């Protein structure tokens, strides 16, 4: 916002200093970078992220398989957290010993988390595994990947905007310090007789 306010220094004014014009140029450059460069970099970052995430989606779909597991028995788990603010979605899942057949035909038996509230022996539930039957997470879907890409692009644009504004503030701060240093020097030259013209003549 201060970048826009700095543009007023271009107005023709006999009291305008050279540093005022320099600050106006810095404000204009910062404004152009924020309006043009930040969105462009955000779009580029979002596009690159989207492409990478879509490749990851395709790779996960090729390597992860949804199979059906069968409950052997329920495993005892700690009691539910009575505090509703700290309890999580895990309370709706159960730990069980289950068996399943991997895509490569191998048989497996292990402790897993089932999306069943009251599992009994013989119940079935979906389970994601890799080619060898090892339990993995659900593969990323394209909608989630697109959301992450949009957030990455937005984050890049915000980061560029912050960097440009921070640089502008640093440059203006240095200009102001230099201006104050010149004023101090001018006051030192004027000496203690400032305002007493003709004293001692």
Secondary structure as UniProt FT lines:
FT   HELIX           2..5
FT   HELIX           6..10
FT   TURN            14..15
FT   HELIX           18..32
FT   HELIX           33..37
FT   HELIX           38..63
FT   STRAND          65..74
FT   TURN            84..86
FT   HELIX           89..92
FT   STRAND          94..101
FT   TURN            103..104
FT   STRAND          107..114
FT   TURN            121..122
FT   STRAND          124..129
FT   TURN            131..132
FT   HELIX           142..190
FT   HELIX           191..193
FT   TURN            194..195
FT   TURN            197..200
//
